[in-house]
Amino acid sequence: MHHASPPSRPFPRSLLSCAILASLLAAPALHAQTAVEEGAEDESTTTLGTVTVTARKRDERQLDVPIALSAVTGEDIRERGLLNVTDVLNITPGAASIDGGGSFTQVQIRGVSSSLGGNDNGYYIDETPFTGVTVPWYPDTRSFDIDRVEVLKGPQGTLFGEGSMGGTVRIITNKPQFNEFRAGVEIDASTVDKGGDGHGAKAYVNVPLVDDRLALRLVVTDETTPGWIDDSVTGGKDVNDNDIRTWRAKLRFAPTDRWNIDLAYWKYDSGSAAGSNEAMDDMTNSSFLAVDNVWHSGSLTSTYDFDGSQLFYGFSDANLLYGQGGELAPGIPLDAIIDITVRTHELRWSSTGDRTLDWTVGYYLRDAIREDALDVPGILVSTSRQTNEAYAFFGEATLKLPNPAWALTAGLRYFNDELDAWDRAEDGTVNSLQAEFDSWNPRLSLSYKPSADTTFYASAARGFRSGQLQPIGSILLAQLYDIDLPSEIAPDSIMTYELGVKSLFAEGRLLLEAALFSSRWKDVAVRVPITDQINGLANSDGTRNVGVEANLVYNPSRNLTLQLGGSWIDATYSADVPDTPLFKGTPVYNVPKTSITTSASYRWDIGESLRGSAFVSAHHDSARKTSLTAGSPGDPITLANLRVGVESPTGWSAYLYGNNLTNEDGAINARNLSLAANRPQPRTWGVLFRYDY
């Protein structure tokens, strides 16, 4: 059923038009921790592929899940020095992200990404779903005290619901531990070539309160990320630095051995006087928007284990308050604020243990409100409000066939979304919409395991996203320029077919993961240029995305890990889009066709009590060809990083690191009409100290 929903801000420099990075690909023991036998020598066999994941909302070994999936563990994150989830996605085959400044992340998976509309890729922190209302909401998550990050590729609409069209990102934080006191601190300082300085302090503490029954875990971070872009008008230097503070509290209560109750609270607060990493080729820009970004989330989850099954309930309440002020372009002032609140409930019942039939059934409920105020004097002044009330029923089952090497998985989700939206201009002109969207999202897969450590699979899955309202400002401006815009934007959907394999070779020393996919993304919303700064929205025929991704991890010894990964994605618009520079065959906005990542890590003994560690990586993306509305292509991007450290069994460790060693300064995404684009942070040197008690 089709109708639509409300405002997506129509200007390239706003929150809604952050460009997509896309520096893809895979990581060393990305998908697995290395298990080493007690007392083994360097030559001893190591085992990859052992991470336990919950990609299908039940515990499974990553190697056994018939889904293209990367699981980056907390140890991987620490070893590589990854600062946030953006960094994690950029080492994942077939996925990418961009931190465009202002602490707002945009996610791309298999060529599915947009700067407008609700989330096109799912995003979860623990069991809390983050879904925007006409704006993709992917909160910047600092990668400290994280258990793992799971990146599920391909539509996940059956289990993870609306917007999970390209895939789903799941950030799983460390849970409180009942019977042990633990604490840790991390301090770092860095400097950027021809740029500013950065510093940060992070700490956690795990406090057992009642044996086996009650524990508390607290995490705080305080960082200043360095700036490196100059203001060509005022002469200001390094103006895009950013202050970021986060707080996290998790309380776990176990009334019985079978029942766990978790209360959690997150808060994120960041501010930047120039919240953008956009610059021209000389690393300057002529206009900036200051950004204040505050989001917080509270949640309650309860799990009860029966014999052979588990009952789960989760409630979450998340709010984003995002303000901008400054110049949209030289001489064009702007003030804007976006306020989004999303409350969700989920009740599900899942099987546990080793069974012939595994299953999950559930119910999901979501209420969302978005309110905007936008002031571009002389061009556009408006206020808007939208409410969404959505629910879903879902189920998925996996049957082991009579020949147990084969298994069949089938799932289905029914989603219904009712919205009420209006957008009012300063002169009283209103565009409004009351609409209902619904969708059936199936998933079907067949897997074959010729051995315990090899999985072949074939799958087909569908994803869906609701439509939206055309902003009133776009309609009024389009009329002045004789451009015809629709009053509402239709929903979009995707269907993906995939073949994949995961396998261990060489006595567990070599892990191979590979997948082929083909997607048809229908009715994708795109931007229609009206002026150099303002655009409207319209549905396109859609895109066709085909690709291949592969990753190899090799442990020749327990101390050495080598990795090589890459992807090739051919994503193009399937038909001409009137009044835009998009034609049939135009590459999809901000998708690099090829990406390659390689890395090596090595550990060695220093004397009798210390261990040395070294990690080196390189990543390459081909040029992104298509800009947000109009502009010129970006550049091929190659980044190289190095990290060397000393670790002590008494709990302390120290590291020296260098990022972007080649001082790459190309345009990550396509340039806009002002020739500005997001840039990588220049060569950066830093030192980090960590202590765990």
Secondary structure per residue as TSV (DSSP state, phi and psi in degrees):
chain	resnum	aa	ss	phi	psi
A	1	M	-	360.0	138.1
A	2	H	-	-120.4	140.2
A	3	H	-	-163.5	-148.1
A	4	A	-	-153.0	-168.7
A	5	S	-	-153.9	179.0
A	6	P	-	-81.1	-151.7
A	7	P	-	-73.7	136.2
A	8	S	-	-118.7	123.9
A	9	R	-	-61.9	129.7
A	10	P	-	-94.4	32.9
A	11	F	-	-127.3	137.3
A	12	P	T	-58.6	-32.4
A	13	R	T	-89.1	0.5
A	14	S	S	-81.0	177.5
A	15	L	G	-52.9	-40.0
A	16	L	G	-76.6	-8.3
A	17	S	G	-119.2	24.7
A	18	C	-	-58.6	132.2
A	19	A	-	-71.7	156.8
A	20	I	-	-89.9	129.1
A	21	L	-	-77.8	-173.7
A	22	A	-	-175.9	70.6
A	23	S	-	-107.1	99.8
A	24	L	-	-83.1	-179.8
A	25	L	-	105.0	-172.0
A	26	A	-	-93.4	168.5
A	27	A	-	-127.4	165.9
A	28	P	T	-51.6	-123.6
A	29	A	T	-64.4	52.4
A	30	L	T	-55.0	-45.8
A	31	H	T	-101.4	6.4
A	32	A	-	-166.0	146.2
A	33	Q	-	-83.9	154.3
A	34	T	-	-94.9	120.2
A	35	A	E	-96.1	126.5
A	36	V	E	-118.1	132.5
A	37	E	-	-65.2	146.2
A	38	E	T	-58.8	130.3
A	39	G	T	72.7	15.0
A	40	A	-	-73.0	153.6
A	41	E	-	-87.7	175.0
A	42	D	T	-55.7	-33.0
A	43	E	T	-83.6	-2.7
A	44	S	S	-65.7	155.2
A	45	T	-	-71.6	139.2
A	46	T	E	-112.3	159.6
A	47	T	E	-122.7	121.8
A	48	L	-	-101.0	167.9
A	49	G	-	80.2	23.8
A	50	T	-	-103.7	3.3
A	51	V	-	-66.3	133.9
A	52	T	E	-86.9	125.4
A	53	V	E	-121.8	166.0
A	54	T	-	-125.2	40.0
A	55	A	T	-63.1	-26.7
A	56	R	T	-110.5	26.7
A	57	K	S	60.2	32.4
A	58	R	S	-155.0	155.3
A	59	D	-	-70.7	126.5
A	60	E	E	-148.9	152.4
A	61	R	E	-70.2	133.0
A	62	Q	G	-53.1	-37.3
A	63	L	G	-65.4	-22.2
A	64	D	G	-94.1	-8.8
A	65	V	-	-82.3	122.6
A	66	P	S	-80.6	55.2
A	67	I	S	-140.2	142.7
A	68	A	-	-67.6	116.1
A	69	L	E	-147.5	132.2
A	70	S	E	-113.3	133.2
A	71	A	E	-122.6	106.4
A	72	V	E	-97.4	114.3
A	73	T	E	-79.4	163.1
A	74	G	H	-58.3	-35.8
A	75	E	H	-65.7	-40.4
A	76	D	H	-60.1	-44.5
A	77	I	H	-59.8	-44.3
A	78	R	H	-67.4	-43.8
A	79	E	H	-62.0	-38.1
A	80	R	H	-85.8	-12.5
A	81	G	T	71.3	35.3
A	82	L	-	-75.6	131.3
A	83	L	-	-90.1	-31.5
A	84	N	B	-154.5	-179.8
A	85	V	H	-68.1	-25.8
A	86	T	H	-54.8	-45.6
A	87	D	H	-63.8	-38.0
A	88	V	H	-63.6	-46.2
A	89	L	H	-63.7	-31.8
A	90	N	T	-77.0	-1.5
A	91	I	T	-114.6	14.5
A	92	T	S	-105.3	125.9
A	93	P	T	-58.2	129.2
A	94	G	T	82.1	2.3
A	95	A	E	-128.4	162.5
A	96	A	E	-162.8	165.6
A	97	S	E	-155.9	168.8
A	98	I	E	-141.9	134.3
A	99	D	E	-98.0	97.3
A	100	G	-	-81.6	8.8
A	101	G	S	97.3	161.4
A	102	G	T	71.1	14.1
A	103	S	T	58.8	41.3
A	104	F	E	-126.1	129.1
A	105	T	E	-103.1	143.4
A	106	Q	E	-122.5	140.0
A	107	V	E	-117.0	137.1
A	108	Q	E	-130.2	130.6
A	109	I	E	-132.4	121.4
A	110	R	T	53.3	41.1
A	111	G	T	80.0	3.8
A	112	V	B	-98.3	110.2
A	113	S	-	-167.8	149.6
A	114	S	-	-155.4	153.5
A	115	S	S	-97.8	10.2
A	116	L	S	-144.3	161.8
A	117	G	S	80.4	169.1
A	118	G	S	-62.3	177.9
A	119	N	-	-54.2	130.5
A	120	D	S	-96.9	-9.8
A	121	N	S	-129.5	135.9
A	122	G	E	-65.6	152.7
A	123	Y	E	-148.1	117.4
A	124	Y	E	-125.2	138.4
A	125	I	E	-111.6	112.9
A	126	D	T	53.4	-122.6
A	127	E	T	-99.7	10.6
A	128	T	E	-94.1	117.4
A	129	P	E	-83.5	135.6
A	130	F	-	-106.7	117.3
A	131	T	-	-138.0	126.8
A	132	G	-	-83.2	164.1
A	133	V	S	-110.6	99.1
A	134	T	S	65.6	17.0
A	135	V	S	-147.7	130.9
A	136	P	-	-64.8	121.0
A	137	W	-	-111.3	103.7
A	138	Y	E	-123.8	89.0
A	139	P	E	-58.5	136.1
A	140	D	-	-60.6	123.4
A	141	T	-	-121.1	115.3
A	142	R	B	-70.7	134.1
A	143	S	-	-89.4	65.5
A	144	F	S	-125.7	134.7
A	145	D	S	59.8	43.1
A	146	I	E	-102.4	135.1
A	147	D	E	-75.5	-48.4
A	148	R	E	-169.7	163.4
A	149	V	E	-122.5	123.8
A	150	E	E	-103.6	130.5
A	151	V	E	-117.1	106.7
A	152	L	E	-94.0	126.0
A	153	K	E	-108.1	141.0
A	154	G	S	95.0	160.8
A	155	P	-	-56.1	133.6
A	156	Q	-	-121.6	32.4
A	157	G	H	-64.6	-23.6
A	158	T	H	-68.5	-51.8
A	159	L	H	-96.0	-27.7
A	160	F	H	-112.9	-3.7
A	161	G	-	80.5	-156.2
A	162	E	T	-52.5	139.7
A	163	G	T	81.5	-9.7
A	164	S	-	-84.9	59.3
A	165	M	S	-85.2	-45.3
A	166	G	S	-83.9	-28.3
A	167	G	E	160.7	-166.8
A	168	T	E	-142.3	136.2
A	169	V	E	-105.5	129.1
A	170	R	E	-124.5	120.2
A	171	I	E	-104.5	115.1
A	172	I	E	-109.2	115.8
A	173	T	E	-89.2	163.2
A	174	N	-	-68.2	137.2
A	175	K	-	-90.2	155.5
A	176	P	-	-60.7	141.2
A	177	Q	-	-104.6	133.5
A	178	F	T	-68.9	-43.9
A	179	N	T	-118.2	24.8
A	180	E	-	-145.4	137.3
A	181	F	-	-87.4	129.6
A	182	R	E	-140.5	149.5
A	183	A	E	-153.3	155.8
A	184	G	E	-157.7	155.5
A	185	V	E	-139.6	148.0
A	186	E	E	-137.7	129.6
A	187	I	E	-129.6	134.4
A	188	D	E	-143.1	157.9
A	189	A	E	-143.6	144.0
A	190	S	E	-145.9	161.2
A	191	T	E	-139.9	143.2
A	192	V	E	-107.4	134.2
A	193	D	T	-55.5	125.4
A	194	K	T	55.4	29.1
A	195	G	S	-138.9	-160.2
A	196	G	-	-94.2	-170.6
A	197	D	E	-112.0	150.8
A	198	G	E	-126.6	158.3
A	199	H	E	-157.0	158.8
A	200	G	E	-159.9	153.5
A	201	A	E	-137.2	133.4
A	202	K	E	-136.6	145.7
A	203	A	E	-151.7	150.5
A	204	Y	E	-139.6	157.5
A	205	V	E	-146.8	135.6
A	206	N	E	-113.8	118.8
A	207	V	E	-118.8	112.1
A	208	P	E	-74.5	129.4
A	209	L	E	-104.5	-40.4
A	210	V	E	-138.5	126.8
A	211	D	T	-52.3	127.9
A	212	D	T	63.7	4.9
A	213	R	T	-130.3	-33.8
A	214	L	E	-147.9	130.9
A	215	A	E	-150.0	153.1
A	216	L	E	-127.4	138.5
A	217	R	E	-128.4	127.0
A	218	L	E	-120.1	139.8
A	219	V	E	-137.6	133.8
A	220	V	E	-134.6	146.3
A	221	T	E	-137.9	147.0
A	222	D	E	-143.1	112.9
A	223	E	E	-134.7	149.4
A	224	T	E	-122.5	112.6
A	225	T	E	-84.4	140.2
A	226	P	-	-72.2	153.3
A	227	G	-	-99.9	159.6
A	228	W	-	-150.5	1.3
A	229	I	-	-102.9	135.6
A	230	D	E	-102.5	154.3
A	231	D	E	-90.9	112.9
A	232	S	T	-73.5	-13.8
A	233	V	T	-90.5	-50.6
A	234	T	T	-91.0	-17.2
A	235	G	-	84.9	2.7
A	236	G	-	-60.1	142.5
A	237	K	-	-107.0	142.0
A	238	D	S	52.0	48.3
A	239	V	T	-79.3	-11.6
A	240	N	T	-96.1	28.6
A	241	D	-	-69.1	162.1
A	242	N	E	-144.6	130.3
A	243	D	E	-97.5	125.8
A	244	I	E	-129.7	128.3
A	245	R	E	-131.4	136.2
A	246	T	E	-133.3	151.5
A	247	W	E	-135.2	141.5
A	248	R	E	-144.5	134.3
A	249	A	E	-134.3	133.8
A	250	K	E	-134.8	128.1
A	251	L	E	-118.1	124.6
A	252	R	E	-114.0	130.2
A	253	F	E	-126.6	129.8
A	254	A	E	-118.1	92.5
A	255	P	E	-59.4	-34.3
A	256	T	E	-138.6	175.0
A	257	D	T	-65.9	-20.1
A	258	R	T	-98.3	-10.4
A	259	W	E	-123.0	123.2
A	260	N	E	-120.5	136.1
A	261	I	E	-122.4	127.3
A	262	D	E	-120.4	127.3
A	263	L	E	-109.2	134.5
A	264	A	E	-140.5	149.6
A	265	Y	E	-143.1	131.3
A	266	W	E	-118.9	145.3
A	267	K	E	-141.9	138.9
A	268	Y	E	-132.0	132.0
A	269	D	E	-139.6	120.0
A	270	S	E	-137.1	153.1
A	271	G	E	-148.6	139.5
A	272	S	E	-144.9	135.8
A	273	A	T	-73.1	-15.3
A	274	A	T	-145.6	77.7
A	275	G	-	-76.3	59.1
A	276	S	-	-156.5	141.8
A	277	N	-	-98.6	20.8
A	278	E	E	-81.3	136.4
A	279	A	E	-153.9	160.2
A	280	M	-	-82.3	-179.9
A	281	D	T	-62.3	-21.3
A	282	D	T	-93.4	15.7
A	283	M	S	62.3	33.5
A	284	T	E	-126.0	164.2
A	285	N	E	-144.7	161.6
A	286	S	S	-110.2	-3.2
A	287	S	-	-150.8	146.7
A	288	F	-	-142.4	151.3
A	289	L	E	-116.0	120.7
A	290	A	E	-69.3	144.3
A	291	V	E	-130.0	132.7
A	292	D	E	-119.4	119.4
A	293	N	E	-124.3	113.5
A	294	V	E	-128.2	123.3
A	295	W	E	-134.4	149.4
A	296	H	E	-143.2	156.6
A	297	S	E	-148.0	131.6
A	298	G	E	-117.5	145.7
A	299	S	E	-147.3	154.3
A	300	L	E	-131.4	125.3
A	301	T	E	-128.1	147.4
A	302	S	E	-137.7	129.1
A	303	T	E	-126.3	134.7
A	304	Y	E	-127.4	126.5
A	305	D	E	-96.3	115.6
A	306	F	E	-89.5	178.9
A	307	D	T	-74.9	106.0
A	308	G	T	91.8	1.9
A	309	S	E	-158.4	167.6
A	310	Q	E	-137.8	137.2
A	311	L	E	-105.8	130.5
A	312	F	E	-126.2	138.7
A	313	Y	E	-132.1	136.4
A	314	G	E	-137.1	137.0
A	315	F	E	-126.3	138.9
A	316	S	E	-140.6	150.9
A	317	D	E	-138.3	109.9
A	318	A	E	-123.3	143.8
A	319	N	E	-137.1	137.8
A	320	L	E	-121.3	128.7
A	321	L	E	-123.6	111.7
A	322	Y	E	-125.2	113.3
A	323	G	E	-116.1	143.9
A	324	Q	E	-133.8	145.3
A	325	G	E	-156.0	139.3
A	326	G	E	147.2	-134.1
A	327	E	E	-118.4	125.0
A	328	L	E	-68.4	-38.7
A	329	A	E	-152.2	164.1
A	330	P	T	-51.7	122.5
A	331	G	T	82.4	3.1
A	332	I	E	-119.3	95.8
A	333	P	E	-72.4	154.2
A	334	L	E	-147.1	139.4
A	335	D	E	-132.4	131.2
A	336	A	E	-149.0	149.8
A	337	I	E	-142.7	138.2
A	338	I	E	-122.1	131.0
A	339	D	E	-129.3	112.8
A	340	I	E	-122.2	132.3
A	341	T	E	-126.1	129.7
A	342	V	E	-130.0	124.3
A	343	R	E	-117.6	133.5
A	344	T	E	-132.9	151.7
A	345	H	E	-129.4	142.5
A	346	E	E	-142.0	131.3
A	347	L	E	-123.4	124.7
A	348	R	E	-145.0	156.5
A	349	W	E	-130.7	125.0
A	350	S	E	-131.4	149.2
A	351	S	E	-74.8	157.7
A	352	T	-	-135.0	162.5
A	353	G	S	83.5	-177.1
A	354	D	S	-90.4	112.2
A	355	R	-	-135.1	161.1
A	356	T	S	-71.6	-33.9
A	357	L	E	-125.0	115.6
A	358	D	E	-100.7	144.0
A	359	W	E	-152.3	155.5
A	360	T	E	-144.0	130.8
A	361	V	E	-131.6	151.2
A	362	G	E	-168.3	175.1
A	363	Y	E	-135.5	140.0
A	364	Y	E	-131.3	139.5
A	365	L	E	-135.8	134.4
A	366	R	E	-139.2	133.6
A	367	D	E	-120.9	131.2
A	368	A	E	-137.7	144.6
A	369	I	E	-133.0	133.7
A	370	R	E	-128.3	133.8
A	371	E	E	-130.2	134.6
A	372	D	E	-127.6	150.3
A	373	A	E	-136.5	129.3
A	374	L	E	-132.9	132.0
A	375	D	E	-135.9	104.3
A	376	V	E	-117.5	91.5
A	377	P	T	-52.3	133.6
A	378	G	T	79.7	-9.2
A	379	I	T	-121.1	-51.9
A	380	L	E	-159.2	124.1
A	381	V	E	-130.1	124.0
A	382	S	E	-154.2	159.6
A	383	T	E	-131.6	150.4
A	384	S	E	-149.5	160.1
A	385	R	E	-150.8	141.0
A	386	Q	E	-143.0	139.1
A	387	T	E	-122.8	141.1
A	388	N	E	-126.6	131.6
A	389	E	E	-121.1	115.0
A	390	A	E	-129.8	150.9
A	391	Y	E	-145.0	163.0
A	392	A	E	-153.0	146.1
A	393	F	E	-113.1	138.4
A	394	F	E	-146.3	157.4
A	395	G	E	-161.2	149.6
A	396	E	E	-149.4	141.0
A	397	A	E	-139.0	144.3
A	398	T	E	-121.2	123.3
A	399	L	E	-111.4	123.7
A	400	K	E	-79.2	122.2
A	401	L	-	-74.3	167.9
A	402	P	S	-50.7	-38.6
A	403	N	S	-84.6	105.6
A	404	P	T	-64.9	-7.5
A	405	A	T	-71.3	-17.9
A	406	W	E	-105.4	145.9
A	407	A	E	-145.4	142.6
A	408	L	E	-117.8	128.5
A	409	T	E	-117.0	132.5
A	410	A	E	-136.2	137.2
A	411	G	E	-145.4	159.3
A	412	L	E	-153.6	140.0
A	413	R	E	-133.0	132.0
A	414	Y	E	-104.2	126.9
A	415	F	E	-123.0	134.8
A	416	N	E	-133.8	132.6
A	417	D	E	-135.8	119.4
A	418	E	E	-108.3	132.6
A	419	L	E	-131.6	154.8
A	420	D	E	-137.2	117.7
A	421	A	E	-140.7	146.8
A	422	W	E	-147.1	153.9
A	423	D	E	-139.7	120.9
A	424	R	E	-116.0	127.5
A	425	A	E	-82.9	168.2
A	426	E	T	-61.1	-31.2
A	427	D	T	-83.6	4.5
A	428	G	S	94.6	-7.2
A	429	T	-	-65.7	135.4
A	430	V	E	-127.4	139.3
A	431	N	E	-115.3	129.6
A	432	S	E	-136.0	162.6
A	433	L	E	-156.0	128.7
A	434	Q	E	-118.3	121.1
A	435	A	E	-148.2	163.2
A	436	E	E	-133.8	132.0
A	437	F	E	-119.1	142.5
A	438	D	E	-146.1	159.9
A	439	S	E	-160.5	143.8
A	440	W	E	-103.4	123.1
A	441	N	E	-118.2	103.2
A	442	P	E	-92.5	163.2
A	443	R	E	-144.4	136.7
A	444	L	E	-142.1	130.4
A	445	S	E	-145.1	150.3
A	446	L	E	-126.3	128.9
A	447	S	E	-125.4	153.4
A	448	Y	E	-137.0	128.2
A	449	K	E	-119.8	93.4
A	450	P	E	-67.5	-20.4
A	451	S	E	-148.9	170.6
A	452	A	T	-62.7	-26.8
A	453	D	T	-111.4	22.7
A	454	T	E	-137.8	131.8
A	455	T	E	-132.6	122.7
A	456	F	E	-103.8	144.9
A	457	Y	E	-151.3	154.3
A	458	A	E	-133.4	138.5
A	459	S	E	-147.6	158.6
A	460	A	E	-138.0	136.1
A	461	A	E	-151.4	153.6
A	462	R	E	-123.2	144.2
A	463	G	E	-127.8	162.2
A	464	F	E	-148.5	149.5
A	465	R	E	-143.6	138.1
A	466	S	-	-67.5	161.4
A	467	G	-	-84.3	-164.5
A	468	Q	E	-160.9	172.8
A	469	L	E	-86.4	143.7
A	470	Q	-	-75.5	128.0
A	471	P	-	-57.4	137.8
A	472	I	H	-63.4	-35.1
A	473	G	H	-61.5	-38.0
A	474	S	H	-65.4	-40.9
A	475	I	H	-62.0	-47.3
A	476	L	H	-65.2	-42.6
A	477	L	H	-67.5	-38.8
A	478	A	H	-62.1	-36.6
A	479	Q	H	-62.5	-37.8
A	480	L	H	-65.1	-31.5
A	481	Y	T	-101.1	11.7
A	482	D	T	58.7	41.5
A	483	I	-	-110.4	131.8
A	484	D	-	-92.7	115.3
A	485	L	-	-115.3	144.3
A	486	P	-	-72.5	154.7
A	487	S	S	-78.9	-17.7
A	488	E	E	-143.9	158.6
A	489	I	E	-112.0	127.3
A	490	A	-	-69.6	157.9
A	491	P	-	-67.3	162.7
A	492	D	E	-124.5	161.6
A	493	S	E	-148.8	163.7
A	494	I	E	-140.2	146.0
A	495	M	E	-126.7	127.8
A	496	T	E	-126.8	135.8
A	497	Y	E	-116.2	140.4
A	498	E	E	-146.7	142.6
A	499	L	E	-123.2	135.4
A	500	G	E	-149.7	164.4
A	501	V	E	-145.8	144.5
A	502	K	E	-135.0	131.4
A	503	S	E	-156.7	147.7
A	504	L	E	-105.0	139.9
A	505	F	E	-129.7	177.3
A	506	A	G	50.7	51.5
A	507	E	G	55.6	39.4
A	508	G	G	85.2	5.9
A	509	R	T	-87.1	-19.4
A	510	L	E	-126.2	124.0
A	511	L	E	-112.8	129.2
A	512	L	E	-119.4	132.1
A	513	E	E	-133.3	132.7
A	514	A	E	-151.8	151.1
A	515	A	E	-152.0	145.4
A	516	L	E	-113.6	139.0
A	517	F	E	-143.5	155.5
A	518	S	E	-140.7	127.9
A	519	S	E	-128.8	145.2
A	520	R	E	-120.4	107.3
A	521	W	E	-99.8	108.7
A	522	K	E	-94.9	144.5
A	523	D	S	62.8	30.4
A	524	V	-	-59.2	130.8
A	525	A	E	-75.7	137.9
A	526	V	E	-132.4	168.1
A	527	R	E	-93.3	137.3
A	528	V	E	-109.2	113.2
A	529	P	E	-61.8	134.3
A	530	I	S	-113.7	-55.4
A	531	T	S	-124.0	-177.7
A	532	D	S	-63.3	-24.1
A	533	Q	S	-109.5	-26.1
A	534	I	-	-114.6	140.6
A	535	N	E	-136.9	162.5
A	536	G	E	-110.0	-175.2
A	537	L	E	-124.1	148.9
A	538	A	E	-157.2	152.8
A	539	N	E	-80.7	139.8
A	540	S	-	-100.5	173.7
A	541	D	S	-63.2	-31.8
A	542	G	E	128.1	-163.7
A	543	T	E	-133.7	159.6
A	544	R	E	-121.1	122.0
A	545	N	E	-119.0	123.5
A	546	V	E	-129.3	150.2
A	547	G	E	-172.4	172.3
A	548	V	E	-138.8	140.5
A	549	E	E	-135.7	144.8
A	550	A	E	-151.0	151.4
A	551	N	E	-147.7	132.9
A	552	L	E	-120.1	131.1
A	553	V	E	-124.2	129.7
A	554	Y	E	-129.2	127.8
A	555	N	E	-112.8	88.2
A	556	P	E	-65.6	-24.6
A	557	S	E	-149.1	172.1
A	558	R	T	-69.1	-16.5
A	559	N	T	-97.9	-13.0
A	560	L	E	-122.9	130.7
A	561	T	E	-128.1	127.8
A	562	L	E	-117.7	145.5
A	563	Q	E	-144.2	143.4
A	564	L	E	-144.4	125.8
A	565	G	E	-142.1	161.4
A	566	G	E	-169.5	167.2
A	567	S	E	-147.2	153.5
A	568	W	E	-130.0	119.0
A	569	I	E	-127.9	119.6
A	570	D	E	-105.2	97.6
A	571	A	E	-117.4	118.0
A	572	T	E	-137.8	152.6
A	573	Y	E	-69.8	139.9
A	574	S	S	-89.0	-7.2
A	575	A	S	-159.5	161.5
A	576	D	-	-61.0	144.1
A	577	V	-	-113.5	110.9
A	578	P	T	-56.7	146.3
A	579	D	T	65.3	17.6
A	580	T	S	-133.2	165.5
A	581	P	S	-84.3	19.1
A	582	L	-	-99.1	126.4
A	583	F	-	-127.9	167.4
A	584	K	T	-56.8	126.3
A	585	G	T	93.6	-8.6
A	586	T	-	-64.3	132.6
A	587	P	B	-59.2	142.8
A	588	V	-	-64.5	142.4
A	589	Y	T	-43.1	119.0
A	590	N	T	60.3	35.8
A	591	V	-	-111.7	115.4
A	592	P	-	-74.1	139.7
A	593	K	S	-72.2	-40.0
A	594	T	E	-127.3	145.1
A	595	S	E	-143.1	141.1
A	596	I	E	-137.5	135.5
A	597	T	E	-131.5	138.1
A	598	T	E	-138.9	149.4
A	599	S	E	-157.7	162.2
A	600	A	E	-146.9	138.6
A	601	S	E	-130.2	143.5
A	602	Y	E	-143.3	140.3
A	603	R	E	-126.4	147.0
A	604	W	E	-151.4	159.5
A	605	D	E	-79.8	139.6
A	606	I	E	-120.2	105.1
A	607	G	T	66.2	-148.9
A	608	E	T	-95.8	-15.5
A	609	S	T	-129.5	-13.2
A	610	L	E	-106.4	157.3
A	611	R	E	-125.6	137.6
A	612	G	E	-97.6	152.4
A	613	S	E	-141.5	145.0
A	614	A	E	-141.4	139.0
A	615	F	E	-138.9	131.8
A	616	V	E	-135.2	140.9
A	617	S	E	-145.8	156.6
A	618	A	E	-141.8	145.1
A	619	H	E	-141.9	139.1
A	620	H	E	-133.2	134.6
A	621	D	E	-122.2	137.6
A	622	S	-	-70.8	165.8
A	623	A	-	-65.0	138.1
A	624	R	-	-84.7	128.2
A	625	K	-	-93.1	-29.8
A	626	T	-	-110.7	130.1
A	627	S	-	-87.9	176.0
A	628	L	S	-60.0	-49.3
A	629	T	S	-126.8	-61.8
A	630	A	S	-147.5	146.8
A	631	G	-	162.3	-154.4
A	632	S	B	-127.8	159.5
A	633	P	-	-61.3	158.4
A	634	G	-	-82.4	-163.4
A	635	D	-	-117.8	155.9
A	636	P	-	-61.1	140.1
A	637	I	E	-123.0	127.2
A	638	T	E	-127.0	124.1
A	639	L	E	-123.3	142.5
A	640	A	E	-133.9	137.4
A	641	N	E	-130.4	152.6
A	642	L	E	-140.9	141.5
A	643	R	E	-146.0	126.3
A	644	V	E	-129.6	135.7
A	645	G	E	-148.6	170.1
A	646	V	E	-126.1	133.2
A	647	E	E	-126.4	139.9
A	648	S	-	-116.5	142.8
A	649	P	T	-67.2	-12.3
A	650	T	T	-79.1	-4.5
A	651	G	S	116.8	-13.3
A	652	W	E	-99.6	155.5
A	653	S	E	-152.4	153.6
A	654	A	E	-140.5	142.5
A	655	Y	E	-138.3	145.4
A	656	L	E	-109.9	140.2
A	657	Y	E	-142.4	153.4
A	658	G	E	-134.4	126.4
A	659	N	E	-113.0	147.5
A	660	N	S	52.9	57.2
A	661	L	T	-62.5	-27.4
A	662	T	T	-84.9	-0.8
A	663	N	-	57.7	44.4
A	664	E	-	-58.6	129.8
A	665	D	-	-130.3	19.6
A	666	G	S	-72.0	173.7
A	667	A	-	-81.8	114.2
A	668	I	S	-64.4	-49.7
A	669	N	S	-106.6	174.9
A	670	A	-	-63.9	144.6
A	671	R	B	-73.1	148.9
A	672	N	-	-86.4	-172.6
A	673	L	T	-65.9	-21.0
A	674	S	T	-87.0	2.8
A	675	L	S	70.1	19.8
A	676	A	-	-94.7	149.7
A	677	A	E	-156.7	162.5
A	678	N	E	-65.8	141.0
A	679	R	-	-122.1	147.6
A	680	P	-	-70.6	148.8
A	681	Q	-	-61.5	129.1
A	682	P	-	-59.0	176.0
A	683	R	-	-47.3	128.0
A	684	T	E	-128.9	133.0
A	685	W	E	-114.5	141.5
A	686	G	E	-154.2	168.1
A	687	V	E	-133.0	142.3
A	688	L	E	-135.8	138.3
A	689	F	E	-124.1	135.9
A	690	R	E	-133.1	141.3
A	691	Y	E	-137.7	129.1
A	692	D	E	-119.4	132.4
A	693	Y	-	-109.5	360.0
